[in-house]
């Protein structure tokens, strides 16, 4: 499973519309409106790296009001229970 975080910059008056449209795309797990440099962050989960082509340039980037996207791929997921398990066996 490939997890990608897509930071989206869009027209200010279209943030809500863009977020709703992104949330309806296949493989989009979560969508957040955020503060800072970007307007929206979307979390995509796909089975193959090549599927990101459909989700980002073929999907998100084509939504009306999207100005730009920046995609970051995750290497590894760390959950609280994973970290606690590491402490239980003496890792630091």
C-alpha positions in Angstrom: 0.0 0.0 0.0 1.3 3.4 -1.0 0.3 6.4 1.1 0.6 9.9 -0.4 -0.1 13.3 1.1 -1.2 15.8 -1.5 -0.9 19.4 -0.5 -3.3 21.5 -2.6 -3.3 25.2 -3.3 -6.6 26.5 -4.8 -8.6 29.6 -5.4 -9.7 31.0 -2.0 -13.4 31.1 -2.9 -13.3 27.5 -4.0 -11.7 25.8 -1.0 -14.9 24.1 0.2 -15.9 23.0 -3.3 -12.4 21.6 -4.1 -12.3 19.8 -0.8 -15.6 18.1 -1.5 -14.6 17.1 -5.0 -11.3 15.7 -3.8 -13.1 13.7 -1.1 -15.2 12.0 -3.8 -12.3 10.8 -5.8 -11.3 7.1 -5.7 -8.4 6.2 -3.3 -8.8 9.4 -1.3 -8.9 8.4 2.4 -9.1 11.8 4.1 -9.3 15.5 3.2 -8.4 18.4 5.5 -8.6 22.2 5.1 -5.5 23.5 6.8 -3.7 26.7 7.7 -0.4 27.8 6.2 1.1 27.6 2.8 -1.5 25.1 1.4 -5.3 25.2 1.5 -6.1 21.5 1.6 -4.3 18.3 2.4 -5.6 15.0 1.0 -4.4 11.5 2.0 -4.4 9.0 -0.8 -3.9 5.3 -0.3 -3.3 3.2 -3.5 -2.1 -0.4 -4.0 0.5 0.6 -6.7 2.7 3.6 -7.2 1.5 4.0 -10.7 -2.1 4.6 -9.5 -1.0 8.0 -8.1 -1.1 9.2 -11.7 -4.9 8.7 -11.8 -5.3 10.3 -8.4 -3.1 13.4 -8.6 -2.5 14.8 -12.2 -5.5 12.8 -13.6 -7.8 13.6 -10.7 -7.0 16.3 -8.2 -5.1 18.6 -10.5 -8.1 18.7 -12.9 -10.6 19.9 -10.4 -11.8 23.4 -11.1 -10.2 25.9 -8.7 -7.0 23.9 -8.1 -4.0 26.0 -8.7 -1.2 23.5 -7.8 -0.4 20.3 -6.0 2.6 19.0 -4.1 2.8 15.3 -3.4 4.8 13.6 -0.6 5.1 9.8 -0.4 5.2 8.0 3.0 8.0 5.5 3.6 6.6 4.0 6.8 3.7 4.4 9.2 4.2 4.7 12.9 1.3 4.1 15.2 1.2 4.7 18.9 1.0 1.0 19.6 4.0 0.4 17.3 6.0 2.9 19.3 4.9 1.6 22.6 5.8 -2.0 21.6 9.3 -0.7 20.8 9.6 0.7 24.3 8.3 -2.6 25.8 11.2 -4.6 24.3 13.8 -2.1 25.4 14.3 -0.1 22.2 14.8 3.7 22.5 
